[in-house]
Amino acid sequence: MFLRQLETSSANQDHTEHVSRSILLMMFLIAINTTALGYKRKISRHYPYIGRLVQDATITTLLGVFAGVLLSVTGQSATLTTIGEGYQTLFMIVLLPPIIFESTINMHKETFFKNIGSILMFAIFGTLIAIIITAIGLYGFATFWSAEKFTWIECLAFGSLISATDPVSVLAIFKEMNADKTLWSLIFGESILNDAISIVSYNTVVKVATETTGSLHPVLRFAIIFFGSLGIGIAIGVVCAFILKKYFGTEAGSPDSTSAQFGTETTFMIIAPWVSYLIGEGFGLSGIVTIVFCGIAINKYALCNMSTHSRRITQHLYAILSSTFENLAFMFIGLGFFSFTHEWSTLGFSFFILSILIITFARFSQIYFISFVLNLFRHNQKISKNFQAVMAHSGFRGAMAFALATNAAKVFASDKTGPAMLTLTIVYASFTTFFIGSVLVPLFEYYDVKEKPGGNDPESPVHRGSSRYIWNRVKVGFGILDDMLIELLVRDPKESARIQLEGHGDDISSPSKTTRASLMSSSQVFESEMTSPTKKSQYLSSSQVFESEMTSVEKKDTMGEIKVIH
């Protein structure tokens, strides 16, 4: 008995040592990566073509590959194994909540909600189209030409996980290019909701595959998980807004706040993503979907109840956390080449090539088909061919697809299709990061996606036949509900309107100055944008707005616009 306890204690101590080494390694890599990205930006000022060809995600992934090679050569396979075993749990519980939450609280909600109909079409129906096309293509190829056989359920699982996009590099380039606001909102909005749909679809397929007894119909299960998570997320966001309105603060948007008020407001925002995630998972639903809609509700109704100082600190804090965790996730993808058992020889070169073609074809099909349908109902602002091409090339695969693939490697491990899914995911994520990432800037310049003078009109459907009645009723219904919630939850509707028009004081083409997409230093953002007369005037305007806020004594609402009276 004593010897057995001694052996168990020794094994636990060894495991603790491996975990400690893994954590120390990742912290060390984060420091190296931050230095490397800063040096790359410094070089890019003198040699712009380097910044055009090499994206931040490429450098981060290469650093992970290099670390994996070094650990393999030095015999640290136990550390690699520990990293591989713990990634999925670490990513889902620790890394992902702030990444998703930052996307929602720092987005420009006016542009987002103006295009919400198109965003939902791309995110829901577009993602489902990509899942089905990928599953059919993989199943057909595996059945008739490949030695590696995939069942239909396994093909659907792979189609679900590989359809989760992560356009980090795309949004970074959009920031630098001052890309069209509508195009930015479509890609950004699709990305945050696309992850939710992919996760719900993947979890639904896995439950169907693993349950031996009769269960709910997959479509019904999908609807229950998605809409249940949506309802819980919005409810948590509404509760946060109500508490901030009723019990904390003295004036909406006030730049002045006591230390107690600042601490309370910031604490609410810090725990919100993890609380919403854990509640969603605790009810057997999707924690990620819960975070998405909790963040959207907080952006809409809660941020305006916070003092200006608390709001800005919260937004920048999450921008820093998000960018750091995104970097960490791409490092894991690089390390994934060495942390897992891969099926290189079993799949074969032709399988990788055809899989890449199938996944890419699914992405292009979903974008062009949904765009065609939407253009039938868009009046003043159709989705142009150039915009469609840019959106089709924006389907990067990153942290979310990799996390789901690590889970699939365990769930479908019995017939080796799970490890094959993981191998395919790493290969395609590397393909989009290294190959497509290197041609993004020339491609976007060719398609001319910059914001045109005068801006763009909001989404405007063509009203014909029964669609006019349905669309108008939907808009009126949501408008009434939104007005009721603003009256109930927002301390000062004028402040909410000002924040919406101002875009949280940041440039409209990105959610925040320290956005998770760009990972740019503040000095580089300032230097790059001040070279443009338009941007310079925007900065001067923003500074004037801030000065007027700090010296204002009264705010009045005139014809829907907020005017500051000194």
N, C-alpha and C positions, 0 to 999 in steps of 0.2 A: 504493500500500500504506500509506504513512504517513498519507495523508488518510483512508483507510478506518479505520485504527486511531484516528485523532483523532476521527472521527465517532462511533465506538463508545464511546470514552472519554467523550465529551461526553454521549451518550445515557445511559450508566450513571450519570454524575454527576447528570443531571436526574432520573433515577429515584430515586436515593438522596435527593435533596432532597425529592421528593414523599413518599417513605416517612417521612422525618424529620418533615416537616410533619404527616403523618397521625398519627404517634405522639404528637407534641406536642399536637395537637388533642384526641386522645382523653384524654390525661392532664389537660388543661385542663378538659374536659367532666366528667371524674370528680370533680375538685375542686369545680366548680360544682354538680354533682348532689348531692354529699355535703352541701354547704352548704344547698341547696334542701330536701333531705329533712329536715335538722335543723330548719330554719326552719318547715317544714310541721308537724312534731311539736310544736314550741313553740306554734304557733297553735292546733293541735288541742286543747291543754290548755284553752284559753279558749273555743274554738268547736268542740265535739266533732263537729258535723255535717260539718265539713270532712274530718276523718279518716275519717268513715263513707262519704263520697261519693268521695273522691280517694285512690286507692291509690298506693303508691310507684312501681310499674311504670308507671302512667299519667304521672307527672311525668317519669320517666326517658325514656320514649318521646317525650314532647312536647319535651323538651330536644334529643333527636336530630333531630326534625323541624325545630325552630328553627335548629339548627346547619346542617342541610342547606339551608334557605332562605337563610341568611346566606351560605354558601359559593357558592350558585348566583348570588345577586345580585352578589356581589363578583368573580365571574369565576374562582373557584377550582375549576373543573370537573375539573382534573387531579387534585386532592387527593381529590375525591369518587370519581373513577374508581379511584384507587389503593386507597381504602378498600373499594370494592366488589370489586375483584379479589382482595384479600388476606384478605377476611373468612373465607371458608370454611376455608382452611388455618389461619389464626390461631385460629379458634374450636375446630376439631377437635383441634389439637395442643397449644395453649397454654391456652385458657380452659376447655374442657370437662372435662379430666381432674380438676382439683381440685374442680370443681362436683359431679361425680358421686361422687368419692371422699368428699367431706365429707358427702354425703347418707347414705352407708353407715356411716362410722365414728362419726357423731354421732347415729344413730338409736337409739331405745330398743328394743333387740333382744328383750326379753321380750315386749312387745306385738306386735312385728313377727312373730316366729316363732309366736306363738299364732294369728295370723291368716294364716299363710303360704299355706295352701291357698286361701283366698278371694282373697288378693293375686295368686297365680299365675293363678287363673281370670280375674280382671279384666285382668291384664297381658298374658297370652298369648292366650287365646281371645277376650276382649273386644276387644283391639286388632285381631286378625284379622277379627272381625266388622265393626268400624268400617272397616277397609281395604276389605273386599269391598263393603259397602253404599255407601261413598263412590265406589268405582270404578264400580259398576253405575249409580249415579245420574248421575255425570258423563258416562259413556259414552252413556247413553240420551239425556240432554239434548243433548250435543254432536252426536250422530248425527242426531237428528230435528228439533231446533229451533235450533241454533246454527250460525253461519257458521264458527266455529273448530272444526275437526275434531280429535278426539283418538283415537288408536288404543287398543286394549284394554291394551297394555303401558304406554302413557303414563298411562292412567287408574289402573292399579295402582300405578305409581310415585308419582303424586300422592296416592292414597289412603294409601300407606305413609308419606310424609313429613308429611302433614297430620294424621296420627293420633298424632304425638308430642306429648304434653301437657306443660305446664309450670305447675303450680298454685302459683306463688310467692305471689301475692296471697292465695289461699285459705288456705294454711298460715300466713301472717302473721296473718290474721283469727282463725284457730283459736287461735293463740297468745294473742291478746288476750282471746278469749271463754272460754278454758278449755274447749275443745270436747271432745266425747266421745272417749275414747282409741281405741276401736275404729274409729270413723269416721275419725279422724286417721290411724291406721295403714293403713287401706284406701286412702285417697287418696294418702298419702305412699308406701306400698309400690308401688301401681300406677304412680305417676309415675316412679320410678327404674327399674323393670323395663319399663315401657311404652316408654321411649326405646330400650332395647336391642332390643326386638322390632321397633320401627319401623325402626331402622337396618338390622338384619339383613334385614328384608323388602325395604326399599328397595334395598340392595346386591344382593340376589338378583335383583330385577326388572331392575336396570340391567345386570347381567352377562348376563342372558338377552337383553336388547335389543341389547347391543353385540357379543356373540360371534356370529361368522358360522358357525363349525364346530359340530359336535355336541358337546353338553356334558351334564353331569349333569341329572337331572330337578330342576326348581325346588324341589319339596318336599324332596327328598334334599339338595340344596345348602343349603337353609334349615336343615335339621336338623344338618348337618355344621358349618356356621358357628356356630350357636347353642351346640350342646353342646360343640364343640371350644373355643370361647371360654370357656364356663363352666368346663371342666376346667382350662384354663391359668390362669384367674383364681384359682380355688380353690387350685391348686398353688402359685402365687406367694404367696398369703396364708399357706398352710401353711408354706412355707419361711421366710417372715419370722418367723412365730411360733416355729418351731423354733430359728432363730438367736438370737432374743431370749431364749429360755429357756436355751439351752445356754451361750452365750458372753458374755452381758452381764447386768449387774445382780446384786444380792446378795439381794434379797428382793422377792417379788412385791408390787406396789402400795406399796412403801416410799416415804414422802415425801422421803427423803434420797437424793440421787444426786450422784456426782462430776460435774465438768464434762465429763470424757471420756465417762462413761456417758450423760449427758444429750445430748451432741452426737451420739453414735452412734445412740441410739434415735430422736432427732428426724430425723437424716439418713435412716434407713431409711424413716420415714413420709413424708418429703418426696419421695423419689424413687419411692416405690411406685406411685403412679398413672401416672406417665409411663413407668416401666419396663413395667408390665403392659399399658399401651396400645400401646407400640411393639412388644412381643413379639407381642401379638395381631395387630396389623397386619402384622408381619413374616411371620407364618405364613399370611397371606391370609385371616384370620378377622376378627372384629369387636373392635377395641380397646375400644369402649365396654362391650360385654358383659363383656370381661375385667376392666375396672376395677370394674364393679358387683360381681361375685362375688369379686374380690380384696378389695374393701373389706368385704364381708360376712364373709369368712373372717378378716380382720384384726380386725374388731370382735369376732368370736366368740372367737378364740383368741390373738391377739397383744397387744391393748391391755392385758390383765391381766398380761402379763409386763413391762410398762414401769413405771417409778417413777411415783408419783402426779403429781409435778411435770412430768415429760416427757409423760405422757398428756394432762394438762389443757392444757399449752402447745400440743401438737400439734392437739388438737381446736379450740381457739380460733383458732389460726393458720389452719387450713383454713376455719373459719367466716368469718373476715375475707376471705380470698382468694375464697371462694365468693360472698359477698355483693357484693364489688367486681366480680368478673367477670360476675355476673348483671346488675348495673347496666350494665356495658359492652355486654353482649349486647343489652339492650333499647334502648340508644342506637343500636346498629347497625341495629335494626329501623326506628327513626325516620329515620336517615340513608338507609336503603334506598329510601325514596320518591324520592330524588334521585341515588343512586349507580348505579342500573341503568336499562336501557332497558325500559320497561313497555309492555304491550299494552292500554292503556286503551280506545282507540277500537275496536280489533279485537274485544275481548270484548264490550263493550257493558254497559249498566247491568243489563239483565235477567239476564245471565250471572252477574254478581256476586251479585245477590240470590238467585238459585236455588242457586248454589254454597254460599252461607252456609246456606241452609235444608237442603241435602243433608248438609253436614258436621255441622250441629247435630243433624239427625235421626239420623245414624249414631252420634253420641255418646250420645244418649238411648237408642237401641235397644240398644247394647252394655251399658249400665248396667242397664237394666230387665230385659233377657233374662238376663244372667248372675246378677243378684240373684234372679230367679225360680228359676233352677236351684239356686243355693246355698241358698235358703230351704227347698228340699225336703230338704236334708241338715243343716240347722242346727236345733238343738233348743232351747236356752235363749235364744239371742240371734240372732234373725232380723234381717235387714237391713230396717229399717222403710221405709215409703214416704217419710218425711221424709229419711232418710239417702240413699235412692236419688235423690231430687230434688236434694239438695246435691251428690252425686257427679256427677250429670249436668251441673250448672252449673259444675263445677270443671274442665272440660276446656279450660283456657286454652291457646293456642298461643303459643310464644315462641321462645327461642334455637335449640332443636334443629330445629324445623320450618323456621325461616328458614335455618339452615345447610344443611340438605338441599336446600332450594329453590334456593339459590345454586348448588349442584352440578347440580341438574336443569336450570337455565338454560343450563349449558354442554353437558351430555350430550344434551339434546333441543333444541339450538339451531337445527338445520337447518330445521325446519318451524315455528319460532316457538312451539311448544307449551311449550318449556322456559321462556322468558320469561313466558309466560302463567301457568305454574305458580307462578313467583316472585311475580308480581303478585297472584294469588289468595291466596297465603300471607300476604303483607304485609297485604292487606285483611282477611283473617279474623283475623290476630293483632291488628290494630288494633281490630277489632270486639270481640273478647273483652276486650282491655285497657281500652278506653275505655267501652264500653257495659255489658258484663256486670260489669266491675270496679266501676262506680259503684253497682250495686244489690246487691252481695254482702252487705254488713252487714245491711241491712233484710231481705234474703232469708233469711239464716241465722238472724236473730232470729225471723222468722216461723215457720221450720221447727223452732226450738228444738233446737239441736244441742249445747247445753251438757252438760257431764258431770253426771250425776245423783248424788245422795248414795249412797254405798255402792259406787260403781263398777259395772263390768260383769264378767260372767263371761267366760272365754275361749271361743274358738270351740269349739263342741261339736256334732259331727255327730250326726244321728239314725242309729242303727245298725239297718238292716233288710235282710234278705235277704243277698245276696252282698256288698253294699257294706260290711257290718259286718266280714266276714272280710278283705276287701281293705284297708279303711282301717286296721284294727288291725295287719295285717301291715306296712303301710307305716310306721306310727308306730313299731312295735317295731324295724323295720330301721334307720330313721334314728336312733332313740334309741341303739341299740347302736353305730352308727358314730360318733355324736356323743360318746358316752362314751369310745370308743377314742381319738378325736382329742384330747379333753381330757386324758386320761391321758398321751398322747404329747407334746402341745405345750404344755400349761399348767403353769407352775411350781407354782402354788398354786390348786387348784380352788376353795378357799374364797374367794379374792380374786375369781375369775371370777364366782362366785355373788353376791358382794357388789356388784360393779359392775353386774351384770344387774339386781338388785333395786333398786339405787340409781339406775339410769339415768344413770350417769356424774356423779351429783351434781346433775343438772339436773332441771327440771320435766318430768314425763312427757309433757306435751302438746306438747313441741317437742324437736327433737334437740339443741339447744344454746341457751344464752342469747344468743349472737350468731349465731343460725341464718340460713342463706341465705334463708329465706322471709321473715322479719320485717324484717330490716335495721334493727331498732330499736336505739336507743342504750341503754346499760346503765342510765342514770338513769331513762329512761322505763319500762323493764321493771320496775325496782324500785318506782317510784312507782305504776304502774298495778296491780301485783300486791299491794303492801302495803296497798292500800285494802280488800282482801278479807280477812276474818278467817281464812278457810280458807288462803289463800295466805300470810298472815302466819305462821300456825302451821307451814306447810311450810318457810318460810325459817328459822324458829327451829330446827325439827327438823334442817334441813340443816346449820346452823351448829354445832349440838351434835354431829352426826355427825363433822363435820370436826375439831372440837376433840378429840373422843374419839380420832380416828385419830392425831392428832399427839401425843397423850400416852399412847397404848396401848403396852403391852409384850408383850401376848399376845393371840392371837385363837383362839377356839374355835368349833367347829361343833356346834350343838345342835339336833336335829330339823330340819335343813336351813336354819336361820337362822344368821346370823353375829352373834355377840355380842362386844363389845369390853370387855375386862377391864382396868381401870386398875390 
